[in-house]
């Protein structure tokens, strides 16, 4: 039983690692943006950025092949979260439009 719990904990850690690394990139982006624009810290914006960055990291964690640069790519994906979300949204809309036209 202890072994199964340990195996499950390791799987959970490995799954969440991509999200956590992207979250770090998202946090860096938020503070970069604050500094660049001279804005003040807002908790709601910070949390939104963190959650979306984590999401992007988890999605890319399943899509990216193994690579020695994978961890850095997760952090960059969190930093570039909004452009990546925009790209995904555009591509999915195009895919769905084509798929619906076939039916």
Steps between C-alpha positions, in 0.01 A plus 500: 500500500783738585669419168182583304470831686862581419454410133187718485685790665783472247252495208321805642834681540604418144163612362505827689863582432425650156221713647711623788789595271261688270348667805846631592528645149154655536593661830817639342291639215256664739775682689676590174175649371445694825848646480483575128159672515544659843180335625415398855465145625147355489444164663219397262716568192794321658293190578341501154843514339626221726205269428513554123877445496457176697234390251727568201782307666277200561373502141850530352628240745292242316581631152875564502735209434778422745787744465785634708344847454149400607516663844610832355225480240242458777621817671502692170149372426381642832672830426332511155169364624263749337645480147496119524137501615410728209675270255328191640162673489546599134616152396219321684238732345639429150503127570143503629379709208648251252365206697148646518499582126561132421182397683 
